[in-house]
Every structure is written in C-alpha cells, then in structure tokens.
C-alpha cells in the first residue's frame, strides 16, 4: 500500500500481512539486519503462533514499511486478540517473551509523526479488521545501541524491568567480580551437600533427543508442581504450552531453537533453565526447580544459574539477560537495568476506554512492584482468592521421590500429560490515532 511518502519520511509504502508465509522474506531480511533479541525471531515466534497463538485464537498481523527502493525498513510482528467486542493489537509471543520491539533497519531515522502515520496507514488498509487499540507492552527504550522508535509515541513506564549483565571470557574472573568470597564458598558447600544427598552434580543441555526429552519432562513436572503448591493456575499443564516448549527445546534436523539446561545430581534433574542466544546475547526465558524440601535447601536453581553463566562466558557470549523481575539471585549477577515501557494507542473510540483502564492498571501494578511488602501481600491475597474458588486445582500432582523419576504428573482424567511424546518516560496522552474513522468512511 502506498502511504504517500511525503517529504523525508523513512518509508514509501506500508503493507499488512495476515500469515507467516507472506511475510517470510521481509522477516528474514530484517531479522538478519536489525538489532533484536531471540523473542523477535522466526525460530521463536512461528512455533508460538502455531501452538499457543492458535489455542488463544490470536490472529497474526504483520505491519511492514518499505522505502522508495522497496527495501523493508520496519516490521511489527503483532497479533489481534478479541475480548468481547474489542479487537486488541499486541505483540506476538505475549507472556513467553521477556520484552518486545519492532524489527528496524539500522541507520533509518524515525519521528513520532512517521510512526503514527505508519500505524494509521496500516489501520486504514485493514479497514474493519483493524484493531480498536494497540497495546504494545514491555518494550526496551534501546537494544544493542538501537533506539526503539516506538518510544517516540506517548508511553509510560512498564511495571517490569529486565536485569542484564556483560560477560567476560574468563568465567572465574567474572564470577569473582560478582560474588563475594563468602558467597562462592556457600555455593561450594551447597553443591557438596547436594552431591552427598543424591550423587555427582553435573550441568547438562538438550544437545541430544534423549537429553531433551528428559529435561522437558522434568521441566513441565516441576513447573506444574510449583504452581499447584502455590495455588496458581498451572498453564504448563496446557497441551498447547507443552507443545510450544517441546518444539523449541527438542533438536530436530538443526539445533534446538531454545537451549534447555539442567542441573543433575546422581542423574536426577533438580533444576532447569530455558533460554536462547541471539546476536551474542543469552536470554533467560523460564526455569523450574525440584520442590523436594531437602533438595531445595541446597538452592539448586542458584547452583544452576552459576554454572550456566560460567558456561556462557566460556562460549564467548557477550551479554546475559536474566529476564524480568528483581530477585536477589539476579541482582547478584546483573548490574544493568533495562527499563521497559508500554504504549496503549487507541484507534477507534471504543479503544480509548481500554487504553485508559490499562494505563491506570499498569501504573498501579508498577507502584505495587516498587513496594515489595505491599506486592507480596497482594500476591498472598490473590492466591487465597483463587484457592477459595478452586483455582490452581487443574492437576493432581503425585510426587514420587526417586532418582530416576522424581515426578509424575497426572490430570483429573488420569492421563499422563508429561510424557515427551505426548529515554525519560513521557506522560501518557489520550490522543490516539485520530481520523481513522473518517478514513474508513
């Protein structure tokens, strides 16, 4: 679609696509050129679209901008989710990603007017199929030295922050710079205690199908047990969720898209971490921990991340992204805060109310997270509420305390679902993308 290309706009045409095949070449070109994380790549998002996205009835929407020479200069990988009469445009990947951003060709200069015109042109081309509101959350202001042009839009701070650190090739030197001598000694004592309890401690990865299956089985079981014990709805018992992570974590003809690591003791998997490396940055996506009380006292999750960081240093990885959250173990290793922002941009009149509600909800959540005591109180109340209405009870969890098979998870129907084969923030404005209704008439 020709969008006018007035004056010095960085794009001459805007195109919209509703399926992956149609946007493949543009995505491939910008994925190679643009400074992005693993969460904006085809390897991560296509499995998500085909599993969780399909299960959640999210319709893909790709918005591409091209310059006068026909080169793609920007790609937004979005999905439209329907909530009652409302159509919401959001980044693909949703909760599976640490953060989101557009894929932008380096060296292209954008203004707020350019971004607004881009979204306006895309919405006009979509007509009645356009979203009522764009809810573009958890975006970094910059990534790998690249300034995110969507930060030019009215935005507000996200409730979340991502912790990150630069690695060194010498893992011993790096860990000594992050952990005190006493902290390193405590880790050695805990590892020795774990070895005494179960057997030799080892870091393994999903580098063979057999190892991948073993790690994935433990990962799902541990996640469900932990969610069940905390009266949280166990999304990881959802077949679509399991299929998504299995597709990412099990090596096919090429290497697996996501690296699954596990800490084993005497052959028993006591903790796992899933993440992926893209453009020299390892992004920590999700983890799991064996909840056996004796094992938990040895801090297997901390032992695993310590060994994982050391291995990434040895591989020459330059940056380690610990994901959202400011847990103590992350703060020990990470000295950089990646501030995120949210954009709620209404397109139609009914999108304004959603944008206003989400804006205030996001502000409240951020305020709660900045007050740890109040945040933990709210979490306890939430858990009690869901427990009172039967939340978190979608799985019957049977814990078999053996080295070979630490967990077996069976749902209420008795089916074993765990088998591997089964910039300074600006004030938010309410202007939106005015004029779109007139364009469509």
C-alpha positions in Angstrom: 0.0 0.0 0.0 1.4 3.4 -0.9 1.2 5.7 2.1 2.1 8.9 0.4 5.8 9.2 1.2 5.6 12.9 1.8 8.9 14.8 2.2 11.6 12.9 4.1 9.5 10.1 5.6 11.6 6.9 6.0 9.0 4.8 4.2 7.2 5.0 0.9 4.8 2.1 1.3 3.0 0.2 4.1 2.0 -3.4 3.7 0.0 -5.7 6.0 0.1 -9.4 6.1 -2.1 -12.0 7.9 0.1 -15.1 7.5 3.7 -16.1 8.1 4.4 -17.3 4.5 3.5 -13.9 3.0 5.9 -12.0 5.3 8.7 -14.6 5.3 11.2 -12.8 3.1 10.7 -9.4 4.8 11.1 -11.1 8.2 14.2 -13.0 7.2 15.9 -9.9 5.8 15.2 -7.7 8.9 15.9 -10.4 11.4 19.4 -10.5 9.9 19.9 -6.8 9.7 18.0 -5.5 12.8 19.4 -5.5 16.4 16.8 -7.7 18.1 16.6 -10.4 20.7 15.6 -14.1 20.2 12.0 -13.1 21.0 11.6 -11.3 17.7 12.9 -14.2 15.5 11.1 -16.6 13.3 12.6 -19.5 15.3 10.8 -18.4 18.4 7.6 -16.8 17.2 6.5 -19.2 14.5 6.2 -22.1 16.9 4.3 -19.7 19.3 1.9 -18.7 16.5 1.2 -22.4 15.6 0.6 -23.5 19.2 -0.3 -21.0 21.9 -1.3 -18.3 19.4 -3.7 -20.7 17.7 -5.1 -22.1 21.0 -5.7 -18.5 22.2 -7.4 -17.5 18.9 -4.8 -14.8 18.2 -4.8 -13.8 14.5 -1.3 -12.8 13.3 -0.9 -9.3 11.9 2.4 -8.2 10.4 2.9 -4.5 9.5 5.8 -3.8 7.2 7.2 -0.4 6.0 9.3 -0.2 2.8 11.5 2.6 1.5 11.4 4.0 -2.1 13.8 1.2 -3.2 11.4 -1.4 -1.9 13.7 -2.4 1.0 11.9 -3.3 4.2 12.8 -0.8 6.9 10.5 -1.8 9.8 8.4 -4.9 10.7 5.9 -5.1 13.6 5.0 -8.7 14.5 1.6 -8.4 16.1 -1.5 -10.4 16.8 -5.1 -9.4 17.2 -6.9 -10.8 20.2 -10.6 -10.4 20.6 -12.0 -9.6 24.0 -15.8 -9.3 23.7 -16.4 -6.6 21.1 -12.9 -5.2 21.4 -10.0 -6.0 19.0 -6.6 -5.6 20.6 -3.4 -5.4 18.7 -0.5 -6.9 20.7 3.0 -8.2 20.1 3.2 -11.9 19.3 4.6 -14.1 22.0 2.9 -12.4 24.9 3.9 -14.0 28.2 6.5 -16.2 26.6 8.8 -13.2 25.9 10.9 -11.1 28.2 10.3 -8.0 26.1 9.2 -6.9 22.6 10.1 -4.4 19.9 9.9 -3.8 16.2 12.5 -5.1 13.7 14.1 -1.9 12.3 16.8 -1.5 9.7 19.8 0.3 11.3 20.5 3.8 10.1 16.9 4.8 9.4 15.7 7.9 11.3 12.1 8.0 12.6 9.9 10.7 14.1 6.8 10.4 16.1 4.8 11.6 13.1 6.3 8.8 11.0 5.3 6.1 13.4 1.8 7.5 13.8 1.4 7.7 10.0 2.7 4.1 9.7 0.1 2.8 12.1 -2.6 5.0 10.6 -1.9 3.7 7.1 -1.9 0.1 8.3 -5.2 0.5 10.1 -6.8 2.2 7.1 -5.7 -0.6 4.9 -7.2 -3.2 7.3 -10.5 -1.3 7.4 -13.0 -3.1 9.7 -10.4 -5.8 10.5 -8.1 -3.2 12.2 -7.6 -3.4 16.0 -9.5 -0.9 18.2 -6.4 -0.3 20.2 -2.7 -1.1 20.0 -1.4 -2.4 23.4 2.3 -2.6 22.8 3.8 -3.5 26.2 7.2 -4.3 27.7 9.4 -2.6 25.2 13.0 -1.6 25.8 13.9 2.0 25.1 17.0 0.7 23.4 18.6 -2.6 22.5 22.2 -3.2 21.4 22.7 0.5 20.8 19.5 0.8 18.8 16.8 3.3 19.9 13.3 1.9 19.7 11.2 4.3 17.5 8.0 3.3 19.3 9.3 5.2 22.3 8.5 8.3 20.4 4.8 7.5 20.9 3.0 8.5 24.1 4.1 5.9 26.6 4.5 5.1 30.3 7.0 3.0 32.3 6.2 -0.7 32.3 5.7 -2.4 35.7 8.5 -4.7 34.7 12.3 -4.3 34.5 14.8 -6.7 32.9 18.2 -7.3 34.5 21.2 -7.9 32.4 25.0 -8.0 32.5 28.0 -8.0 30.3 30.0 -11.3 30.4 33.7 -11.9 30.3 35.6 -14.7 28.5 37.2 -15.6 31.9 34.3 -17.2 33.8 36.3 -17.4 37.1 37.2 -13.7 36.9 33.6 -12.7 36.1 32.1 -14.7 38.9 34.7 -13.4 41.4 33.7 -9.9 40.4 30.0 -10.6 41.1 30.1 -12.9 44.2 32.0 -12.3 47.4 34.4 -15.0 48.6 31.9 -16.0 51.3 29.1 -16.3 48.7 31.2 -18.5 46.5 32.1 -20.7 49.5 28.4 -21.1 50.4 27.7 -22.3 46.8 30.5 -24.8 47.1 29.1 -26.1 50.4 25.6 -26.3 48.9 26.8 -28.2 45.9 28.7 -30.6 48.1 25.6 -31.1 50.2 23.6 -31.9 47.1 26.2 -34.4 45.9 26.1 -36.0 49.3 22.4 -36.2 49.1 21.9 -37.6 45.6 25.2 -38.1 43.8 27.6 -36.3 41.5 26.4 -32.8 40.3 26.5 -32.0 36.6 25.3 -29.4 34.1 23.6 -30.9 31.0 21.9 -29.5 28.0 19.3 -30.5 25.4 22.0 -31.5 22.9 20.6 -34.9 22.1 16.9 -36.0 21.7 17.2 -38.2 24.8 18.5 -35.4 27.0 16.0 -33.0 25.6 13.1 -35.4 26.4 14.4 -35.9 30.0 14.9 -32.2 30.6 11.5 -31.3 29.1 9.7 -34.0 31.2 11.3 -32.7 34.4 10.7 -29.1 33.4 7.0 -29.5 32.9 6.6 -31.6 36.0 8.4 -29.2 38.3 6.6 -26.2 36.9 3.2 -27.8 37.5 4.1 -28.9 41.0 5.3 -25.5 41.9 2.2 -23.8 40.5 -0.1 -26.3 42.2 1.6 -25.8 45.6 1.1 -22.1 45.3 -2.5 -22.3 44.2 -1.7 -20.8 40.8 -3.4 -21.9 37.6 -0.8 -24.3 36.0 -0.6 -23.0 32.5 2.2 -25.5 31.9 -0.3 -28.3 32.0 -1.9 -26.9 28.9 -1.2 -29.1 25.9 -0.5 -26.1 23.7 2.0 -24.7 26.2 3.8 -28.1 26.4 3.8 -28.4 22.6 5.3 -24.9 22.2 8.2 -25.5 24.6 8.8 -29.0 23.3 9.0 -27.7 19.7 11.6 -25.1 20.8 13.5 -27.4 23.1 13.8 -30.7 21.2 16.5 -30.7 18.5 15.3 -31.5 15.0 17.4 -31.5 11.8 19.2 -28.5 13.2 20.0 -27.4 16.7 17.0 -26.6 19.0 15.8 -23.1 18.9 15.9 -22.8 22.7 18.6 -24.1 24.9 17.4 -26.1 27.9 19.9 -26.7 30.7 19.5 -28.9 33.7 21.4 -29.4 36.9 21.5 -33.1 37.7 22.6 -34.8 40.9 23.1 -38.5 40.7 21.2 -38.5 37.5 18.1 -36.7 38.9 17.2 -33.4 37.4 16.8 -30.9 40.2 16.6 -27.6 38.3 16.2 -26.4 34.7 16.6 -23.2 32.8 15.4 -22.5 29.2 16.9 -19.6 27.2 18.4 -18.8 23.8 21.3 -17.0 22.3 20.9 -14.5 19.5 23.4 -11.9 18.3 25.7 -12.6 21.2 23.1 -12.3 24.0 21.7 -15.2 26.0 18.2 -14.5 27.2 16.9 -16.4 30.2 13.3 -17.3 29.5 11.9 -19.6 32.1 13.1 -22.1 34.8 11.9 -24.8 37.1 13.1 -26.3 40.5 12.6 -29.6 42.3 10.4 -28.7 45.3 11.7 -31.6 47.5 12.5 -29.8 50.8 15.9 -31.5 51.2 16.9 -30.6 47.7 15.5 -27.0 48.0 17.8 -26.4 50.9 20.8 -26.7 48.5 19.5 -23.9 46.3 19.6 -25.9 43.0 18.3 -23.0 41.0 21.1 -20.8 42.1 23.7 -23.5 41.6 22.4 -24.0 38.0 22.5 -20.3 37.1 26.0 -20.0 38.4 27.1 -22.9 36.3 25.2 -21.7 33.3 26.7 -18.2 33.4 30.2 -19.8 33.6 29.4 -21.9 30.5 28.2 -18.9 28.6 31.4 -17.0 29.4 33.4 -19.9 28.1 31.3 -19.9 24.9 32.1 -16.3 24.3 28.6 -15.0 24.8 28.8 -11.2 25.4 25.6 -10.5 27.3 23.3 -12.3 29.7 19.7 -11.2 30.0 18.2 -12.5 33.2 14.6 -11.7 32.2 12.0 -9.6 34.1 12.0 -9.5 37.9 14.4 -8.3 40.5 15.0 -11.4 42.5 18.1 -11.4 44.8 19.9 -14.1 42.8 19.5 -12.0 39.6 20.8 -8.9 41.3 23.9 -10.8 42.4 25.0 -11.2 38.8 23.4 -8.3 36.9 24.4 -4.7 37.1 22.3 -3.3 34.3 18.6 -2.5 34.5 16.8 -2.5 31.1 13.8 -0.2 31.7 10.7 -1.1 29.7 7.8 1.0 28.6 4.2 0.4 27.5 2.2 2.0 24.6 -1.6 2.0 24.7 -2.7 3.7 21.5 -6.4 3.8 20.7 -7.5 3.5 17.0 -11.3 3.7 17.4 -13.5 5.3 20.0 -14.1 2.0 21.9 -10.3 1.6 22.2 -10.0 4.7 24.3 -11.7 3.2 27.4 -9.5 0.1 27.2 -6.3 2.3 26.8 -7.3 4.4 29.8 -8.1 1.3 32.0 -4.9 -0.5 31.1 -2.8 2.7 31.6 -4.1 3.1 35.2 -3.8 -0.7 35.8 -0.2 -0.7 34.6 0.6 2.3 36.9 -0.9 0.6 39.9 1.0 -2.6 39.2 4.2 -0.7 38.8 3.6 1.1 42.1 2.9 -2.2 43.9 6.1 -3.8 42.5 8.1 -0.8 43.8 6.7 -1.7 47.3 7.9 -5.3 48.0 5.9 -5.7 51.2 2.6 -4.5 49.7 3.2 -6.5 46.5 3.8 -9.7 48.5 0.6 -9.0 50.5 -1.4 -8.6 47.3 0.1 -11.9 45.9 -1.0 -13.7 49.1 -4.5 -12.3 48.8 -4.7 -13.3 45.2 -3.6 -16.9 46.0 -6.2 -17.1 48.7 -8.9 -15.9 46.4 -8.1 -18.4 43.7 -7.8 -21.2 46.2 -11.3 -20.3 47.6 -12.8 -20.6 44.1 -10.9 -23.7 43.1 -8.0 -22.1 41.2 -4.8 -24.0 40.8 -6.5 -27.3 41.1 -6.4 -28.4 37.5 -3.8 -31.1 38.1 -3.5 -33.8 40.6 0.2 -34.0 41.4 1.8 -37.2 42.6 5.3 -36.7 43.8 7.4 -39.9 43.5 10.7 -39.3 45.3 13.1 -41.5 43.3 16.2 -40.6 41.5 15.1 -41.9 38.1 11.6 -40.4 38.1 11.3 -37.6 40.6 7.8 -36.5 39.4 4.8 -38.0 37.7 2.0 -35.6 36.9 -1.5 -36.9 36.1 -4.5 -34.8 35.4 -8.0 -35.5 36.8 -8.8 -37.8 33.9 -5.8 -39.9 34.9 -3.9 -39.1 31.7 -0.2 -38.6 32.0 0.3 -35.3 30.1 4.0 -35.1 30.9 5.3 -37.7 28.5 7.7 -36.1 26.0 5.9 -37.7 23.1 2.5 -36.5 24.1 14.7 7.7 27.2 12.7 9.6 30.0 9.2 8.3 30.2 6.7 10.8 28.8 3.2 11.4 30.2 0.6 9.2 28.6 -1.6 11.2 26.2 -5.1 10.2 25.1 -4.9 11.5 21.5 -4.7 8.1 19.9 -4.7 7.8 16.1 -7.3 10.4 15.3 -9.0 10.5 12.0 -9.2 6.7 11.3 -12.9 6.6 11.4 -13.1 9.3 8.8 -10.5 7.4 6.6 -12.8 4.3 6.7 -16.0 6.1 5.8 
